[in-house]
Amino acid sequence: MRAWVLLREAGIPFEEISLRFNDDGHIPGIERYSPSGQVPVLVIDGEPVWDSLAICETVAELFPDKHLWPRDARAHRRARSICAEMHAGFRSLRSAMGMNIRSSHPGKGMNPAVRREIDRIAGIWQDCRARSKGEGSMLFGAFGVADAMYAPVATRFVTYAVALPPVAQAYADAVLGLAAVREWVDAARCETEFVRADEPYA
Ligand SMILES: N[C@@H](CCC(=O)N[C@@H](CS)C(=O)NCC(=O)O)C(=O)O
């Protein structure tokens, strides 16, 4: 979702190849595209770039005019840090509240470790919005890599009906309102595949 939302929301054309997951979460055919055996992978001039953060970094570099990182150097460093924190962390949340746009599991998956991570995410969002001083509605004002990286968290908070403080909720609503996110969510709701490995609460 992250790489797709970044490209789509930034208006960068790409060809999408959709692969099906097995019940155990593996992806037959992925070896043709991705050395890691995982998605997402972006093939540029026949060469793969894999891992969502690497793809986002690459896209931002290839399209400097899109300003997908904040222009201000200090804000850029903060954006990098919160993206890395998202990418490498929040493991309790990710495992207890797996991403599942099509389903609704209010209250499922909550435990003290997940609660702490949700509070940390809400804190990051509130801090970014406070520093943006009312500019735009995204973490650093205008849409960028950080918003793409946190978009799947916003969909998780809907699936598991996680209550957020008002500023964090306003940001989640803004992300969910992005055209690219709405397009992704609408497409996810139309899916019919059931991947056992991703459905602990079904
Ligand atoms: N850190 C990687 C994680 C990629 C990842 O976990 N991909 C999962 C789907 S979301 C996958 O390809 N699973 C198939 C497998 O591991 O066999 C990223 O952000 O791109």
The ligand as an SDF file (V2000), in Angstrom:
LIG
                    3D

 20 19  0  0  0  0  0  0  0  0999 V2000
    9.8910   -4.4630    5.1340 N   0  0  0  0  0  0  0  0  0  0  0  0
    9.2230   -4.8940    3.9400 C   0  0  0  0  0  0  0  0  0  0  0  0
    8.1620   -5.9040    4.3290 C   0  0  0  0  0  0  0  0  0  0  0  0
    7.5790   -6.5630    3.1220 C   0  0  0  0  0  0  0  0  0  0  0  0
    6.5770   -7.6270    3.4940 C   0  0  0  0  0  0  0  0  0  0  0  0
    6.4820   -8.0880    4.6370 O   0  0  0  0  0  0  0  0  0  0  0  0
    5.8220   -8.0730    2.4790 N   0  0  0  0  0  0  0  0  0  0  0  0
    4.8410   -9.1260    2.6740 C   0  0  0  0  0  0  0  0  0  0  0  0
    3.4530   -8.6490    2.2700 C   0  0  0  0  0  0  0  0  0  0  0  0
    3.0000   -7.2090    3.1420 S   0  0  0  0  0  0  0  0  0  0  0  0
    5.1910  -10.2750    1.7440 C   0  0  0  0  0  0  0  0  0  0  0  0
    5.6520  -10.0520    0.6390 O   0  0  0  0  0  0  0  0  0  0  0  0
    4.9580  -11.5080    2.1870 N   0  0  0  0  0  0  0  0  0  0  0  0
    5.2270  -12.6690    1.3910 C   0  0  0  0  0  0  0  0  0  0  0  0
    6.2970  -13.5390    1.9840 C   0  0  0  0  0  0  0  0  0  0  0  0
    6.9440  -13.1320    2.9640 O   0  0  0  0  0  0  0  0  0  0  0  0
    6.4710  -14.6640    1.4640 O   0  0  0  0  0  0  0  0  0  0  0  0
    8.6140   -3.6930    3.2260 C   0  0  0  0  0  0  0  0  0  0  0  0
    8.2540   -2.7250    3.8740 O   0  0  0  0  0  0  0  0  0  0  0  0
    8.5390   -3.7130    1.9830 O   0  0  0  0  0  0  0  0  0  0  0  0
  1  2  1  0
  2  3  1  0
  2 18  1  0
  3  4  1  0
  4  5  1  0
  5  6  2  0
  5  7  1  0
  7  8  1  0
  8  9  1  0
  8 11  1  0
  9 10  1  0
 11 12  2  0
 11 13  1  0
 13 14  1  0
 14 15  1  0
 15 16  2  0
 15 17  1  0
 18 19  2  0
 18 20  1  0
M  END
$$$$
